[in-house]
Amino acid sequence: MSTARFILILFFPIIMNAYTLNDIILKNYSWNHFKKFDNYAMQEFDNKMPVLIHRVGRKISRLYFEQYQINTDKEKHIFVYHSGKYKNIKILIELSNRDTEVNIWLPQLRKTRRFYTFKKSDSWNGSNFTYGDILLISPDDEIHEMIGVETIYINQAKLESFKVENHWKSEKKSVIKIKSTPKLPTLNYDFRVSYIDRDYFFDYNITYFKNNVPIKLLEKAWHEEKDGVSLLGYWYAKNLISNTESLIYIPKSSSFYNIKLSKEFFSRYKLNRHLHIDIE
């Protein structure tokens, strides 16, 4: 038995004694869905706003947006788009168990329309992210298996190519590797491998595979932990087949949590109004 294999066998019980595999999956899901907070917002502040950037070769497109979320009763999200062909469109997505309800404010018609849910494999706004990546894949959609521990380099995305400021340095991290296989053949991958922080259980990297070939890489960078909270800074996605790249870039000043929000803020009947939170 190799030394590395022997160390791995010894290390697994150490992890499992503290947390079960299910614990790790649920904690990771909680980070990805901002479940630590009653509500969460990414909005314009101090002339900065979250942006989705998509790069094909040297061509770069940008979609500026705001996102609001509430976790009381059921998880609800509002996306407000501020540029391009999506400008002034607002989308309310309500997640309840396995059901998803979608309402979209269409400014051209000045009406809110109910839509069928998005497919989990559909592209999110023409990027390398899917609606499954962003919101719709739940722990129960996959079978999970802990496959090892590894030391990796994190924060490897070349943000300079997207013409945004890089606040994160590359460093080594010891991570838990978890393989997740879809229960149903409705997703566009056979399995994915997540590299999850051993202390906080948010993920740094995820690699998607089809026919045992890697097809997509996701990478997340997190701001330094403060008061038990680590905020997402950027989310990078590279399609390894087309060699295209996408980036969700979130200025730290744009993120707010546990702020005063009314339930009416997330009503489909309010989508026609200007949505913004005044931060004191």
N, C-alpha and C positions, 0 to 999 in steps of 0.2 A: 504493500500500500504506500503510495507516495506521501511525502510530508504534507503537501497542500491538501490532499484528500483527507488525511488524518485530522488536520486542523479544522477543516470544514465540518467533519462529523462532530468534533468536540464543540464547535461554536454554535451549531444549530440548537442544541438544548438550551444554551444560554439565552438565545433570542426567545425561544418558545416558553421558557419558564416565566419570562416577564410578560410576554404578549403572545396570544395565539395568532395564527395566520389570519383568522377572521378579524381580530383586533387591528392588525396592521392594515388590512384592506379597508376597513371602515374608517380608520384614522386618516388614511391617504385620501379616501373619497371626501371626508370632511374638509380637508385642506383645499382640495380641488374645487369644492362647491361652497367655500367660505362658510361652512356650517358652524364654525367657532363663533360667528357673529349673529346677532339678531337680524341685522341688515348690513348691506355693504354697497358702496357706490364707487364707481370710477367715472368722474365727470370733469368738465373743464374747470380749471382753477389756476389763477395766476398766469393766464394766457397759455396754459398747457393742457393737452387733452390726449386721452388714449388714441392710438392709431393702429390700424391694420395695414401693413405694408406687404406687397407681393412683388417679387422680383423674378423676371424672366430674362436671363442674360443681363444686358445692361438696362433694360426697361424696368422702371419702378412705378408702381401705382400706389396711391395712399387713400385709405378710407378712414376718416376721423369719426369717432363714435363715443357715446357715453353708455354706461351700463349701470342699472340699478337692480338690487336684489333684496328680497325680504324672505325670512325663513320661518316666520310664525305661521301657524296653521299648515300651510303648504308652501313649498318653494316657488317663488315667482320672480321672473326677470323681465326687465324692460330694456330693450336696445334702442337707442336714439342715434340716427345717422346724420352726419353733418356735411357730407361732401359726396361728389360723384353722382351717379345715377340713383343712389339710394337717399339722396339728401332730403331731410325732413320726414323720412319714413320712420315710424315707431312700431316696434314689435313687442307685444306682451306674450310671454311664454309662461304657462302655469304647469308645474310638475306635481302630479299627485299619484303616488304609488306607481303604476305602470302606464298611467294615462297622461297625455300631454295635450293641452289646449292652447291654440295659437290665435291671437287677434292682431291684425295689422292695420295701423292708421295709414291711409293712402291720401296724401295731401292733394293730389291732382283731382280726386273725387270728393275730397273733404268728407270721407266716410271711413268707418272702421268695419273691416270685414273679418269674419271667422274663417280660418283656414284649417285644412287637415294638417296633422303634425308633419314635421319634416322627417325624412328618412335619416337614420343614424349615419348612413354612409354618404349622404349628400354633402357637397362642398359648402363650407360656411363662407358666403360672400365671395365666391370665386377663388378662394385661397386653398392652400394645402391642408388647412384644418377642416374637419368634418363637424357636423352637428353632434355626432357621437363624442368627438374630442371635447367640444365646448361644453355640452350639457347632458347629453342623452344616454350615455352608457352608464349603467348602474352596476354595483357589485354583483347583483343577481344575474346579470346578463352573461357572465363568464364563469368558467371553472378556474380556480386559482391554485397555483402550486409554488412553494418556495423552492428555488433551485440553487441557491448559493449566496455567498457573500463575495464582494469584489471591491477593489480600490480603483476608482475611475477619476479622470479629470472632469471637472464641471465648468460651466460658463465658457464654452468653447465657440459659441456663435460669433461670427465676424460682423459685429454691429456696424463697423465703419462702412461696410458695403451698402448698408441701408441708410447711411448718412444720419445716424442718431448717436448720441453720446453713450459711451460704454462705462458704466459705473462699477462693473464687476470684474474681478481678476480671476484668472484661471487658477484652480487649486485642486488638490487631491481630496477625495472623500471616500470613506468606507461605506458601502451601501449594501442593502438587501436586494437580491434579484428575485423577482416574482414573475412567473409565466402565467399569462391569462389567455384562456382559449374560449372563444364564443360558443355558447350553447346552441345557437341557431345559425344557419348559413346565410344570414341577412347582412352581415358586415363584410367589408371589403378586405379582410385579412384573415389568415388562418390562426395566428396567435400573436401576442405581443409580449415583450419582456420589459418590465419596469425596473428602474434602478432607484430605490427608495431610501431616504435618509434614515439612519439607524436611531437617531434621537428624536426627530420631530415627525418623521413618516410622511413628509411631502416628497414628491418624486422630482428627480433632476432630469432624467432621460427616459424615453420610452422608444423602443425599436419595434416596428411592425413587420411581420413576415407573411409572405405568400409563397407556397410551395418551397418552404425552407429558405427563401431568398429574402433578405431585408429590402423592404419597399419604401419605408418612411421612417424618418427620425424626428422625434420631438425633444426639445430641450427647454427646461425652465430655469430661470435665475430668480433667486429670492433675496430680498433685502435682509440685512442682518436682523436677527431676532431681538425684539425689544418688548419687555413686559409680556412675554409669552406669545408674542405675535410676530410672524414673518409674512411680509406682504410680497405678492408676486410682482416682479419687475419687468421681465419680458418672457415671451413664450415663442419659441422658434420652431418652425416645421420645414423640413426638407423632403421633397419627393425624390427618392433615390433612383427612380426610373426616368423621370423627365428632367431631373436636376434643377427644378425650380425651388424657390425658397419663399417662405412667408414669415412674418414677424408681427406679433402683437406686442406693442411697446407701451408700457404704462408708467408715466411719470409718477414718482413717489408722491408728489404734491397733489395728485389727482385722486388718490385712494382715501376713502373715509369709511368708518365702520361704527356700528352701534350709535347712529345718529337719530335725531327725531324725525320719524317718518310716519305718516298716517296710512292706514290700510287703504284709504281711498286713493292714495297716490298710485296704487297698482290696479285701479279699476279700468276696465276696457272703455268705460264712458268718459275717462279723463285723458285718453290718448290724444285728443284734439287740442289739449292745452300745452302751454310751455312747461316742460318738466325740468326743474333745476332745484337743487337744495342750496339754500343760503347758509354758508358756513361762517360762523362768527369767529 
